[in-house]
Amino acid sequence: MFVAASTRCFPNLSLVKSLNKLADLEYGAAEIAVGNGPNDLKPEWIAQDFNAVARLCLVNRQIAPVAFFLDVAPEDPRYFAKFELCLRLAKALRAVTLVVKSAPLGSPYNEEFERLRRVAQSAVNAGVAVAVLTERDAISGSVDSLGSLCKGVPELSVALDPSHFIFDRETPANYDALIPRTSHVRLRDTTAKSFQVQIGQGVLEYNRLVAQLRKNEYNRALCVDLAPLPNLSPESELRKMRLLMESIL
């Protein structure tokens, strides 16, 4: 296992400046977002000049892209075209994981199954793992539903974000059953009342989570995903989180 960070930790900076800032904070690996966020890679950029985008992702040799997050809604009419562009980039840069969103709650289960089966098979052929992000208001927010999808699509894996099983729940949901299928992890401090709190004020049991991952021979990224909080230094929070996770590892 190793510690990584998302480029979205600095939403007000360009992608290049975000990567440089993370490298300055001694992160050696990054999750790069592809979508419509302020500092995301745009799918149309990849289509227009693939080589230029690839160079952009490798602008700082001190930090390597180990995962991409395709932040595109499954119902987007050009979803599969955007997925293939992102997959091509992940393969070229040897990023091991491509994180995708799940369909919203209430979406037809069979349609979600077929979509994930299609993208997972395409990714396997490219040597990349597709991981479905756990999100509270999506099909993947249910441990049972996501477990069923993974059972039906053996090539599919989980991008585990424990915050979604803690925030806005009377008691944290037990996600132990998802650990064996996990190929990417996102981390932040969370409580039942706040999705993100200052480092050290949350309830996520990092030691227990790491122990579970080790038991299942997990050897990939623990990706820090911190949004800027009022009156707190993003750099300080990112530094504290890195030191915390490295001390546990």
N, C-alpha and C positions, 0 to 999 in steps of 0.2 A: 504493500500500500504506500501511497505517497500523497502529499497535499497539493492541491491545485486551486485555482480560483477562476471565477467567471469574469469575462470582460464587462459584464453588466454591473460590476461593482462600482464602476465609474461611468455612469450614464451620460454625464456632461462632457466627457472627453471623447476624442476620436478613438477609433479602434487602435491605431498605432500608439497613441498616447496612453491608452488603457493598458496595453501590453507592456509598454515601457515602465509604467507606474508599478504594475504587478511585479515586474522583474526587479525594480528598485527595492521592493518590499521583500525580496528574496523568495518569491514564488518561482518555481521552475517549470510549471505546467499550467495550461489554461484551457478553459472551456470557452469556445468562441460562439457567440449567438449569431444566427442567420435569421433575419426577419425584418420588421419595420421599426424596431427601436432606434433611438437617436444615434447610438454608436454600433448598431448591428451591421454585419455584412448584408447587402441586399441581394436577393437571388438574381436580379437582373444584372448586377455587376459581374457575377460569376459567368452568366451567359455571354456577356459582352466581351470580357477580357479575362479569361480563366487564368492565364499565366500571371497577370498583374495582381489578381486577387490572391493567388497562391504566394507570391512574393510578399504581399502585405501581411499575410498570416505568419510569415517567417522573418519579419523585420528585425526582431531582437533574438539573437542566438541564445540568450540566457533563458528564454522561456519557449516551450514547445506546445503546440496545440495537440492535446490528447483527446479532445472530444469536441463535437459540434452540437449545438442545440438548434434544431429547426423549429423556430417559433412561428409556425404557420398552422392556422386552424384546419382540421381535417376536412371541413366542408368547403375550403377554398377550391374554386373550379380548376385551378392550375396546381393543385397540391402535388400530384405525382411528378409533374415536370420539375417543380421546385425541389422535391425530394431527390430526384435523380441528379440534379445539379449539386446539391449539398453532398450527396453520397460520392459523387465523382471527386469533389474537393477533399473529402475525408480520406478517401483511398489514396489520392495523390500525395497527401501530407502524412500518411501513415497514422492518422488518428484512429484509435481503436474503437471508439464508440460514437454513434450518432443518436442523439436523444430526440424523441418526437413526442408531441402532445397526444393525449387521448381525447376521444370525442366527449362532448358534454354529457352530463347526466340526462337520461331520458332519450338519448340517441338509440336507434335500432342496433341491438347487440350483433346481429348477423352482419350488418354493414361494417361495423367496427372490426369484427373478426376478419372479414375478407380484406379490408384495407391493411390491417396489420400483417396478415399472412402475406400479402403482396409485397409490402415494403421489407419485411424480414427476409423473404426469399431473395429479393434483389440485393439486399445488403450482404447476405451470406456469400453470394456469388462474387461480391467485391472484396470479401475478407474483412468486413466491418460488422460490428454488433449493433443492432438496432435495440434501443432501450426506451420503453414507454415511461414517461415521467408520471410519478404519482401526484395527483392533484385532487384536492378535496371535492371540487365541484365537477369532476369528470368521472367517467366510468372507472378510471384507474384509482379513484379515491376509495373504492371498495376493495378490500383485500381479497374477498372471495371472487369478485368479478375479474380482477386482474389475474388472480391465480388460475381461474378458468381459461382466460385468454392464453396465458403462457402454456397451460397444459395442452390446449388445442393447436398452438403454434410453437413447436419445439424450438424454433430458431429465435424466438422472441425473448428479450430479457427486460429487466426492470431498472429504471433510473429512480432510485429510492430517495425521496425527500421526506424525512421523518416529520418535518414541521406540519405537513398536511394531515398527519395522523394525531397531532397534538392540539393545534389551534382550533378554537371554536368547538371543542368537544368536551362533554362533561368529564369523561375519562379518556386518556390516550388510547387509541386503537392499537391492538396488538398486530404488528406487521412481521413477526418472526417468520411466517410462512413464505414471505417474499425474499428473504435473505439469500436462499440458495440460487435464485434466478437473477440476482442483482449484478449488474455490470458497470454501474455508475452510481455515485452517492453525492447528494448535495447537502450542505450543512449550514446552519445558522442557529443562534439561540432563540428559543420560542417558548411562549407560555400559552395557556388555554385562552387568554384574553388578548394576546398580542402575537401576531405572526412573527415579528422580529423584535428582539429586545437587545439591550447592551450585552456584550460578551460577559458571561459570568452570572447573568440574572435569569437565565432560562432554566427549563426543566429537562432538556434532552440529556440522557445519560450516555455521554460519549464513550466512556470506558466500556460500558456494556455493549454498545453498538460495535465498537472495534473488535471486542472479543468474539461477538457473533460472526462478524465478517471473517475474522481469522479462522474460526472453526470451519468455515465453508471455503477456505483457501482463496479468499478474495485478494486480488493483487493489483487492483486498479485505483483510480483516483478517488480521493475524498475532496470534493470540490466545494470550496467556500463560496457562498452566494449571498453577499450582504448588500442590501440597498442602503444608501446613505440615510442616517437618522438625524433628526434635528439636534443641534448642539453637541454633536459627537464628531470627532475626526474620523473619516473613513480610513485613512492610513493607519491610525492608531488601532481601530477595531480589527482591521485586516491583519495587522502585525500580531495583535494579541491572539487572534484565532489561529494563525499559523503556528505560533509558539505553543499554544495549547495542544493542537493536534499532533505536532511533532513530539511533544513531551509524552503523549499517550502512545505514539508509535514506537 
